[in-house]
Amino acid sequence: MIIGLTHYLVIAAILFALGLFCVVTRTNAVGILMGVELILNAANINFVAFDHFQGGLLTGQVFAAFAIVLAAAEAADALAIVLGIYQNMKTIDVTQADTLRD
């Protein structure tokens, strides 16, 4: 069995769908962040797969590396915000965080 581009795209689509489902259905801030990470990993799979099958000059890997670095920075910032919300409100439920607007 030869693994082609279609196989990678199907895996990336499944990861994206799971990440989107996680972001939409979770009320826990950490769960939402995990969903966002799944979506970014799906994009990384697409970058690397298209680069591999188009015979590129490692541009897909470079884009994936940038996306990983941005995801790490986003996770650090988001976790700091979540910790700040938890410190003030004693919960990480995002439905409770809308009281910060008042």
C-alpha positions in Angstrom: 0.0 0.0 0.0 1.4 3.4 -1.0 0.6 6.3 1.3 -0.3 9.3 -0.8 -1.2 12.9 -0.3 -4.9 11.9 0.2 -4.1 9.9 3.3 -2.3 12.9 4.9 -5.2 15.2 4.0 -7.8 12.8 5.5 -5.8 12.6 8.8 -5.4 16.4 8.8 -9.2 16.8 8.2 -10.0 14.5 11.0 -7.6 16.3 13.4 -9.1 19.6 12.3 -12.7 18.4 12.9 -11.8 17.0 16.3 -10.1 20.3 17.2 -13.1 22.3 16.0 -15.5 20.1 17.9 -13.4 20.5 21.0 -13.3 24.3 20.7 -17.1 24.6 20.1 -18.2 22.1 22.8 -15.9 22.8 25.8 -16.5 25.3 28.5 -13.2 24.6 30.1 -10.5 27.0 29.0 -7.8 24.3 29.0 -10.0 22.1 26.8 -10.5 24.9 24.3 -6.7 25.5 24.2 -6.2 21.8 23.4 -8.7 22.1 20.6 -6.8 25.0 19.1 -3.6 23.0 19.3 -5.3 20.2 17.4 -6.3 22.6 14.7 -2.8 24.0 14.4 -1.4 20.5 14.2 -3.7 19.7 11.3 -2.4 22.7 9.5 1.2 21.5 10.1 0.4 18.1 8.6 -0.9 19.9 5.5 2.2 22.1 5.2 4.6 19.1 5.5 2.5 16.8 3.3 2.1 19.4 0.5 5.8 20.2 0.7 6.8 16.5 0.5 4.5 15.7 -2.5 5.3 18.9 -4.4 9.0 18.3 -4.2 9.6 21.7 -2.5 12.7 23.0 -0.9 11.7 22.4 2.7 9.3 25.4 2.7 6.5 23.2 4.2 8.8 22.3 7.1 9.8 25.9 7.6 6.1 26.9 7.8 5.4 24.1 10.2 8.3 25.1 12.4 6.9 28.7 12.5 3.5 27.4 13.3 4.9 25.3 16.2 6.7 28.3 17.6 3.6 30.4 17.3 1.5 27.7 19.0 4.0 27.5 21.9 3.9 31.2 22.4 0.1 31.2 22.1 -0.1 28.4 24.7 2.1 30.2 27.1 0.1 33.4 26.8 -3.2 31.7 27.0 -2.2 29.7 30.1 -1.1 32.8 31.8 -4.5 34.4 31.1 -6.2 31.3 32.3 -4.2 31.3 35.5 -5.0 35.0 36.0 -8.7 34.3 35.6 -8.5 31.3 38.0 -6.7 33.5 40.6 -9.5 36.1 40.5 -12.6 33.9 39.9 -11.5 30.5 41.3 -12.8 28.8 38.1 -11.6 28.2 34.5 -15.1 27.9 33.1 -15.2 30.3 30.2 -18.9 31.0 30.7 -18.1 32.5 34.0 -15.4 34.7 32.5 -17.8 37.1 30.8 -18.3 38.9 34.1 -15.0 40.6 33.5 -16.7 42.9 31.1 -18.7 44.6 33.9 
